[in-house]
Each structure stands twice: as C-alpha cells, then as structure tokens.
C-alpha cells in the first residue's frame, strides 16, 4: 500500500508541475511583442503566484 500511495503522491506532484508549466506557456504566448515594462512586471507577479499555488488553487 505504501508503494501505491507514493506513486499517487508523485503523480499529483508531476501533474501540478505540468499544469504550472502549461499556464506559464499559454500566458506567455498571449503577451504582446512590445510589452511595457510595467505590464511585464505585473505578468511576472502573476506567474510568481502561479508558481507557489497548490494544485487545487490552480484548477479552481
């Protein structure tokens, strides 16, 4: 049972990481080519929030 639990936890960890990378990539594609520094800093702040969010917060 411990092995199965470990696999489940690892699977959710992997899913959380892939979800964060996907959000980052999709958000980056939506930025204009000539973004203003203020807007870029705001975007980076949102990405920092995504980086520390849990899987439940990312889904919701």
C-alpha positions in Angstrom: 0.0 0.0 0.0 2.9 2.4 0.8 4.2 2.0 -2.8 0.8 2.8 -4.3 0.4 5.8 -2.1 3.9 7.0 -3.1 3.0 6.6 -6.7 -0.2 8.6 -6.3 1.6 11.5 -4.5 4.3 11.5 -7.1 1.7 11.5 -9.9 -0.1 14.5 -8.3 3.2 16.3 -7.9 4.0 15.8 -11.6 0.6 16.9 -12.6 0.9 20.1 -10.6 4.3 20.8 -12.2 3.0 20.3 -15.7 -0.1 22.4 -15.0 2.1 25.3 -13.9 4.3 25.0 -16.9 1.3 24.9 -19.2 -0.2 28.0 -17.6 3.2 29.8 -18.0 3.5 28.8 -21.7 -0.1 29.8 -22.5 0.1 33.1 -20.7 3.5 33.9 -22.3 2.0 33.4 -25.8 -0.7 35.9 -25.0 1.8 38.7 -24.2 2.3 41.3 -27.0 5.7 41.5 -28.6 6.3 45.1 -27.4 5.2 44.8 -23.8 5.7 47.7 -21.5 8.0 47.1 -18.5 5.1 47.8 -16.1 2.9 45.2 -17.8 5.7 42.7 -17.9 6.4 43.1 -14.1 2.6 42.6 -13.5 2.7 39.4 -15.6 5.8 38.2 -13.7 4.0 38.8 -10.4 1.1 36.6 -11.6 3.5 33.9 -12.6 5.1 34.0 -9.2 1.7 33.5 -7.7 1.1 30.5 -10.0 4.5 29.1 -9.0 3.5 28.8 -5.4 -0.1 27.8 -5.8 -1.2 24.3 -5.0 -2.9 22.0 -7.4 -6.4 22.8 -6.0 -5.9 26.5 -6.4 -4.6 26.1 -10.0 -7.6 24.0 -11.0 -10.2 26.2 -9.3 
